[in-house]
Amino acid sequence: MAEKTGTPLTPVQILEASLRKEKAAYRFYEGMLKRTQVLFIRDLLEELRDSEAVHAKTIETKIAHLRAGKKI
């Protein structure tokens, strides 16, 4: 992979890697929600999960703009 060899990444590659991490974090928080009934923990996990969804949407929009040749 490029990050191991020191090869520079394109902006789209960086955003795609970021998007994978955001989606993984979303799945993590979603999974943790299924494992607790403690209200304040559930509230926090929901907030964190929802933040990851917003981050992912933002990154997806940036990727789409770059692929369309638009400046971001």
CORMODA-V332955 format. One record per pair of residues at least 12 apart in sequence whose C-alpha atoms are under 7 Angstrom apart, sorted by the first residue. I is the first residue (numbers start at 1). GAP is how many residues later the second one is. Records with the same first field share a line. If there is no record, write none. Layout:
I = GAP + GAP
This chain:
12 = 51
15 = 44 + 48
19 = 37 + 40
22 = 30 + 33 + 34
23 = 33
25 = 27
26 = 23 + 26 + 27
29 = 16 + 19 + 20
30 = 19
33 = 12
